[in-house]
Amino acid sequence: MPNPDFTQKLQDLSQKVGITSFKALSKAAGVSERQILRLRRGEIQQIRVDVLLKLASVLQVSLNELVTTFSSLELSQAHEVSTQQMLQKIADLKTEYQRSQLQIEQQRDLLLQEFQQSSLQLLESLLLQFPAAAQKARENPQLEAVKILPLVENPLKKLLQAWGIEAIAPVGAEIPYNPQLHQLMTGTVQPGELVKVRYSGYLQGDKLLYRAKVSPIDTLGIG
């Protein structure tokens, strides 16, 4: 028995949504041209459910209609299947898709938990010691705050290092003004003129997270 050819049916559906070629359909759906060829040959049972859903969405038909339209089983007189069997196949495809979506959600939750746990490990000393130190400071206003700073600074440094984040410049540093990395708080300066860092900015590799806030040297204290 010759292989079924659904090329014309696929062309008709594609033209209804303004797609003029199978290459364009492949690009619009984000699937390979090999999957398009399988659909044309009636090999729909060999196509993954996520691919079928993408094609159905682009062609603006339901998954049920797509499977029914391009099923080679319906063309075979010797192996004709009932509508109930076809619907069961569709149900199985939907179940497979829902299972894959659940696995993705579970993986995302697991990654989030791992991220939170690793962050908490880096912040352990801050979480355990800072509340007690802060309470002592409230009970004794004469306690020097500088003694508490390491509880905050050290865990923060470890966390930033673990994430590959580094400060553009320390607070108080006098550096040449670079408008790409610095945000001028007051006054006006030209690139290259010295400014003083008021708030640290941060980079993560080549990505700028926050620009450092700076002030001209001769206008510090204004505003």
C-alpha positions in Angstrom: 0.0 0.0 0.0 1.5 3.4 -1.0 2.4 5.8 1.8 -0.3 8.4 2.4 0.4 12.0 1.3 -1.0 14.8 3.3 1.0 17.5 1.6 -2.1 19.2 0.0 -4.0 19.2 3.3 -1.1 20.8 5.1 -0.7 23.4 2.3 -4.4 24.3 2.6 -4.2 24.7 6.4 -1.0 26.8 6.1 -2.5 29.1 3.5 -5.5 29.8 5.7 -3.2 31.3 8.3 -1.0 33.1 5.8 1.9 30.7 5.7 3.1 30.1 2.2 5.8 27.4 2.6 6.7 24.5 4.8 9.9 26.2 5.7 8.0 29.2 7.0 5.7 26.8 8.9 8.7 25.1 10.5 10.1 28.5 11.6 6.7 29.8 12.8 6.1 26.7 14.9 9.7 26.4 16.1 9.9 22.8 14.9 12.3 21.0 12.5 11.4 20.6 8.8 11.8 16.8 9.5 8.7 17.0 11.7 6.8 18.8 9.0 7.8 16.0 6.6 6.5 13.4 9.0 3.2 15.2 9.2 2.9 15.3 5.4 3.6 11.5 5.3 1.0 10.7 7.9 3.6 9.6 10.5 1.8 11.6 13.2 2.3 8.8 15.7 6.0 9.4 15.5 5.7 13.1 16.4 6.1 14.2 20.0 3.1 15.7 21.7 4.8 19.1 22.3 5.6 19.3 18.6 2.0 18.6 17.7 0.8 21.2 20.1 3.1 23.8 18.5 1.8 22.9 15.0 -1.8 23.0 16.1 -1.3 26.4 17.6 0.3 27.9 14.5 -2.3 26.3 12.2 -5.1 27.5 14.5 -6.7 24.0 14.9 -7.3 21.9 17.9 -5.0 19.0 18.8 -8.0 16.7 18.2 -8.5 18.1 14.7 -4.8 17.9 13.8 -4.5 14.3 14.8 -7.7 13.4 12.9 -6.7 15.3 9.8 -3.2 13.8 9.4 -3.7 10.3 10.8 -2.6 7.7 8.3 -4.6 5.1 10.3 -7.8 6.5 8.9 -6.7 6.0 5.3 -5.9 2.3 5.8 -8.9 0.2 5.0 -7.2 -2.9 6.5 -6.4 -1.2 9.8 -9.2 1.2 10.2 -9.6 2.4 13.8 -12.7 3.6 15.6 -13.3 7.2 16.7 -13.1 6.0 20.3 -9.6 4.6 19.7 -8.5 7.9 18.0 -9.9 9.9 20.9 -8.0 7.6 23.3 -4.8 8.3 21.3 -5.4 12.1 21.7 -6.1 11.6 25.4 -2.8 9.7 25.8 -1.0 12.5 24.0 -2.5 15.1 26.3 -1.6 13.0 29.3 2.0 12.8 28.1 2.1 16.5 27.6 0.7 17.2 31.1 3.2 14.8 32.6 6.1 16.6 30.9 4.7 19.9 32.2 4.5 18.6 35.7 8.1 17.3 35.5 9.3 20.8 34.4 7.5 22.4 37.3 9.0 19.9 39.7 12.4 20.5 38.3 11.9 24.3 38.7 10.8 23.9 42.3 13.8 21.7 43.0 16.2 24.2 41.5 14.6 26.9 43.5 15.0 24.9 46.7 18.6 24.2 45.9 19.3 27.9 45.3 17.6 28.9 48.5 19.6 26.3 50.5 22.9 27.3 49.0 22.1 31.0 49.7 21.1 30.2 53.3 24.4 28.3 53.8 26.3 31.4 52.7 24.2 33.6 55.0 24.3 31.2 58.0 26.4 33.3 60.3 24.3 36.4 59.5 21.0 34.5 60.2 22.2 32.9 63.4 24.3 35.7 65.0 22.9 39.0 63.7 19.5 38.9 65.5 21.2 38.3 68.9 23.8 41.1 68.2 21.0 43.5 67.1 19.1 42.8 70.4 22.3 43.5 72.4 22.6 46.8 70.6 19.1 47.7 71.5 19.6 46.8 75.1 22.9 48.7 75.3 22.9 51.9 73.1 26.6 52.5 74.1 27.6 49.3 72.2 29.7 50.3 69.1 27.9 49.4 65.9 31.2 48.8 64.2 31.5 45.5 66.2 28.4 44.2 64.5 29.4 45.1 60.9 31.5 41.9 60.3 28.3 39.9 60.9 26.7 41.6 57.9 29.8 42.3 55.7 31.4 38.8 55.7 28.3 36.8 54.7 27.4 39.4 52.1 30.9 39.2 50.6 30.7 35.4 50.4 27.3 35.6 48.7 28.4 38.1 46.1 31.6 36.1 45.4 29.5 32.9 45.0 27.3 34.6 42.4 30.2 36.2 40.6 29.2 39.7 41.6 31.8 42.4 42.2 31.5 46.1 43.3 32.4 48.7 40.7 34.3 50.7 43.3 34.2 51.0 47.1 32.3 53.8 48.9 34.6 56.8 49.4 36.9 56.0 46.5 37.9 58.8 44.1 37.8 57.5 40.5 37.6 58.9 37.0 33.9 59.5 35.9 32.6 56.9 33.5 28.9 57.6 32.6 28.5 53.9 31.5 29.3 52.7 35.0 28.5 55.7 37.2 25.3 57.7 38.0 26.0 61.3 38.9 24.0 62.4 41.9 24.7 66.2 41.8 26.4 68.7 39.6 28.0 68.1 36.2 31.3 66.6 35.3 33.1 65.4 32.1 34.1 61.8 31.5 37.5 61.2 33.1 37.2 63.9 35.8 37.5 62.6 39.4 34.3 61.9 41.3 33.7 60.3 44.7 31.7 57.1 45.1 28.7 57.6 47.4 27.0 54.2 46.7 28.7 51.1 45.3 27.5 49.8 41.9 27.8 46.1 40.9 28.8 44.0 37.9 28.1 40.3 37.3 30.8 39.4 34.8 30.2 41.7 31.8 26.7 42.5 32.9 26.0 45.8 34.7 23.5 45.3 37.5 23.6 48.7 39.2 25.6 51.8 38.4 27.7 53.3 41.2 26.3 56.6 42.4 28.9 59.4 42.5 29.3 63.1 43.2 31.8 65.6 41.9 34.7 66.1 44.3 34.1 69.9 44.7 30.3 69.5 45.4 30.3 66.8 48.1 27.9 67.6 50.8 25.4 69.4 48.5 22.0 67.9 48.6 
